Amino acid sequence: MKIQNLILILFLIFSFISYGQIDRSKPPKSGPAPVISLGKPKTFTLKNGMKVLVVENNKLPRAYANLSIDNKPDYEGKIKGVSSLVSSLMGNGTKNQSKDDFNEEIDYMGATLSLSASGGYVSSLKRYFPRGLEMMADGLINPIFSEEEFDKEKNILIDNVKSYEKSVQDIADRVNDKLVYGGKHPYGEFITIESINNIGLEDVNKYYETFAKPNNAYLIIVGDVDFEEIKKSVTKLFSKWKKGNIVESTLPESLDLDQPEINFVNMPNAVQSEIYVNNLIRISMSHPDFFALKLANQILGGSATARLFMNLREDKGFTYGSYSSASTSRYISSFSASASVRNEVTDSSVVEIIKEINKIRNENVSEEELAGVKETYVGSFIMSTERPSTIAGYALNIDKFNLPQNFYETYLENFQKVTVDDIKRVANKYFLADNLRIVVVGKGSEILENLEKLPYRISYYDTYGDQTARPDFSKPTGITKSSILNKYFEAIGGKEKLEKVNALMTMGEAVLQGGAMTLNLVTIQAKPNKLSVMMLMMGNIMMKQVFNGEDGYIMQQGQKIPFPEEEKQKLISSSLPFEELGWIDDENVTFSSVSEEDGSKQYVLKIDDKTTVFFDAETGLKTKQVTMAPTPEGSISPQPTIYEEYRDVDGILFPHLIKIPLGPQTLEFNTKEIQLNPAISDSDFN
């Protein structure tokens, strides 16, 4: 018998005997916390006050350095965004090396180097590390802020802020922070175009001179280095960085509500609601409640197996994820539970989130739940100790947050000491059910009426977090689905002309990767409800979609997939080549709301549960379609298609530029040719 088989049999026998001797009606007691022996980084402090931590590790011929400036949160006020501009300007060369030479040398070494208002980072192979560290030091100590680069970065920041104005998630984040911490608090202020325009180059220089101080900085170096050599190098490079006065500012007080309240922000373009349930907490890592609070939050909403996730996603199907956080800080932080949910279940989601908060406050968690989250922390902590950077990171935390010297040696032991009663106690202390701020950002015309039925007072805010009156969702007199569609038909050429078009062929292209590749799209639509779509790249068919009026398929990567039944039924009941003609008599298509898009009024039609279409109120033209589509991660996300540059083709206007935003990039299809009633045959749809 093989020795492996013998060991297996003995193991099974032992397990069977042991099973019979254990009382399975009681949860097993947690064993003693594993003993973790953490090494100590070698440290030294320069005369200018900069503290240096070095961890030697020669497993790989690489090294990295991370410098962080430990400044107190700073309120920027009328020039909010100045720190962002300082960060974007740093790394654009130094007083000793031009921008191009600086970047070319980093590329040549294959190194990674980044600089910001709060520090810097460099990583490279061992043989290039001394030079990389020298360049990081030069960039931090001798940055150059030119007028030309300043204007360029300022315009980029303005463009970024403009893009945020269309993002429901970004608006929700900024309004939530402002309401929770207050608009005069560094955590509650946000960048606006006005604040960017207030910033001058002198503000950038002043910010750098005020906050870039070595006596408030920590430098961590990890990798294949020799301590004595790196000490000499760091001393030579950073001693010239002059120490200065550290800014001592007083943070304004942030206050909780005196009772639960809904703060509502209307976003007419929202296709789902963003919900945040918050209260302020005041606790640092050194507080005795730290360990119990971390475990309580983990049980409530710290993972995809926590209570919020299991309730709102797995049980109710309201969302693709719901989580909570209980952050710790030397200053102030917050407890927050959040979810992005379908419009129709917004009020129900608020109820369920608060129900879970009350449950963990009022009922003991089970021993099994507590044991499970303890194991999670044990596993992640043990894995983290295998990384050399952990040693330096933990030593840094001990110094920055004034922790006991044995904080991490007793870390797991302190988690194991937490009891069921501790979880209930800290949940009542930090999850303040009687002081919750419930921030909801969404489409008011669809969700506000039900939110107002909940037993909470409600206040209304605009997208900048300023209190406002209740939004008016009354629809304009005389505006109906039919009037919107008939104005659209008239705008593009008239309903009679559209009805005479029996077939339509469109050919367009999109340029990819800076012009390296061209994507061609050929679409044929014909009565009754026939469709053919071909996507080609370099003459090769990448995707083909065909529907003959009754059935069809999708061909991709050589695989032929039958048309999804849901999509097939939609095409059967559609009115191609102009689907809008069929919307007139479709009872499922309704006038949804009035929206504001880039300063123009838009009338919105709801086509089905997944699709809305926007029409310009003045011109009547179709401007955008938004479809809820699956993402590669498995969630559902709004996918807009934007229609621009309408041009005449045989008496009918067609959009000749179609934009499809895809994350940070936008795919632009330029229409090259449109043919009305071209010669086609049944073979085109087979």
Buried (B, 14 or more C-beta within 10 A) or exposed (E): EEEEEEEEEEEEEEEEEEEEEEEEEEEEEBEEBEEBEBBEBBBBEBEBBBBBBBBBBEEEEBBBBBBBBBBBBBBBEEBBBBBBBBBBBBBBBBEEBEBEEBBEBBEEBEBEBBBBBBBBBBBBBBEBBBBBBBBBBBBBBBBBBEEEBBEBBBEEBBEBBEEBEBEBEBBBBBBBBBBBBBBBBBBBBBBBBEBBEBBBBEBBBBBBEBBBBBBBBBBBBBBBBEBEEBBEBBBEBBEEBEBBEBEEEEBBEBEBBEEBBBBBBBBBBBBBBBBBBBBBBEBBBBEEBBBBBBBBBBBBBBEEBBBBBBBBBEEBEBBBBBBBBBEBBBEBBBBBBBBBBBBEBBBBBBEBBBEBBEBBBEEEBEBEBBBBBBEBBBEEBEEEBEEBBBBBBBBBBBEBBEBEEEBBBBBBBBBBBBEEEBBBBBBBBBBBBEBBBBBBBBBBBBBBEBBEEBEBEBBBBBBBBEEBEEBEBEBEEEBEBEBBBBBBBEBBBBBEBBEEBBBBBBBBBBBEEEEEEEBBBBBBBBBEBBBBBBBBBEEEBBBBBBBBBEEBBBBBEEEEEEBEEEEBEBBEEBBBBBBBBBBBEBEEBBBBBBBEBEEEEBBBBBBEEBBBBBBBBEEBBBBBBBBBEEEEEEEBBBBBBBBEEBEEBEEBEBBBBBBBBEEEEEBBBEBEEBBBBEEBEEEBBE
